[in-house]
Amino acid sequence: MNGTIARVIGDKGFGFVRDTTGVEHFFHKTGFNGHWDDLVYDHDKGVKIPVEFDQEHSSKGPRATNVTRTDHPNEG
C-alpha cells in the first residue's frame, strides 16, 4: 500500500501512516525500514514523507508493517 506519515511520536517509538483513502494505520518503529531518528527529524520539520507499507489487521484497528520511505533510499 502507499501513503504518507501522518504522525510520529518519536519518544514513544510509534506513529501513524495515512493511506491514499485517508485511513490511518498504527506502526511501531520496529516495523519501520530505515533510520528512526531521521524519520522523526524530518516529520518534526514538516517534511511530507511518502511511504509504502504492508497492512495487517489487529484488534485495535489497521496496522502498518514493513514501512519504507519512498522519497530517498533507505538504510537500516
KABEL-V227585 format. One record per backbone hydrogen bond with DSSP energy under -0.5 kcal/mol. CO is the residue of the C=O (numbers start at 0). NH is the residue of the N-H. Records with the same first field share a line. If there is no record, write none. Layout:
BEGIN
CO->NH  NH
END
This chain:
BEGIN
0->52
1->19
2->50
3->17
6->15
7->9
8->11  12  13
12->28
13->8
14->26
15->5  6
16->18  24
17->3
18->21
22->18
24->16
25->63
26->14
27->30
28->31
30->66
31->33
32->68
33->35
34->38
35->39
36->40
37->41
38->42
39->43
40->44
41->46
42->45
46->48
47->49
48->4
49->69  70
50->2
51->67
53->64
55->62
57->60
60->57
61->25
62->55
64->53
66->32
67->51
END
